[in-house]
């Protein structure tokens, strides 16, 4: 049996997320599983790069841009309330800069990258279907569709994750209410990052990224329903 990079990465991702869900929902060591969230996120990020074909400087450039954008907007949000709303981070996510854990910048990259890959692959499939019917979509239309749909997907992911993250102590909102501003900012910031992702010459067929997005979404859905 051949163990490809994709199969190895999928096995590790499923192992960690299934174990994490069981540990949080059923184990008497729930806190231990929660405290190891940073390890999970760091490992998934490593696996994204591990499975990425044709790695180039633009991939790392985008990772840095997404990280810095996420950190900067979150620092503004935490310290002013002008972006996202009034909230603060707990200790689960590790070391902070100006109130924002470094891992939040990593999560911004992972989420936007996975959503970008998912939308690119979906739009590539749709484009081929149109071409079979003799219809050619304009580049402008393809770009608008990718960044809009990708931003919606990223915002939906945040919507699914938010209640779970609050329960696990990742962050807390003022009065325990998630404001609409949070989702508006997620959508707008994701659109900007996806526009950059669209035009950078990055290989956009990372199948693990698509699977990771599904795995993480199901992980938070299960915890949201049963915790």
Steps between C-alpha positions, in 0.01 A plus 500: 500500500641836393502776760482826309551840659125556481416170672753561777373855558136389499571223751673744738229766459220251564686345794548835672152638434310180582709449814450864592122484456476179706732640766309825535154341496554175688834501682564599861813673366308757296728786608809314377354467151398866495844616615659310211304698239818693403677171421210395277495829310878508453502141376220567249693799368813286454290240318364766263853588394603133497226409252530814287636426154727741315588708805642840407578836658148626428347233723714617792434862407126439521540317833686800642245749359206299641674464837585869529156611379332273751722617783466871416122495466461293816729733696288795386187306590611393847639838598240734347182303427483670158550169318303185585355645823594491869680178591816365657707185474551242772819307572425186294653627175837579655741794478342838418614824341291799609229265621486278189650147491747440217303189412203716398708632212578139408130413514421787262745356248369145537134601468540737205743269318270199537195699389695641206610153391146362540346780293769483233446127452121542495518786250746306285248215480216741419712676236564168325127425498428837339776450243345168398188702411702758310470767770813687604487686831686830514805528724332784690191288569713207614699722737190665651333164547804342662567777751130551583419130539827432683432784744150365563650157569758644742228699679279192523792310652542775759126492572519126571817536709408803716269339761740208543804725538318694772411181689859376478638828630684608183347850526206678661258764369366788704163398648550157335349636178664456160440824308409518132812715455711190562360323195512812284870542580568132437334529159678820393847398624461155342407662168816711503721201579326282242553766234873483575482120499321504164771697320810348655662219296434233765417142410133481599424128500589397855253219567595481867395865546150411379483196727634698798228761456236226505660327801525822703144601409363162609711517818347833604151394389514190719624699800239769436218247497608267780705709745 
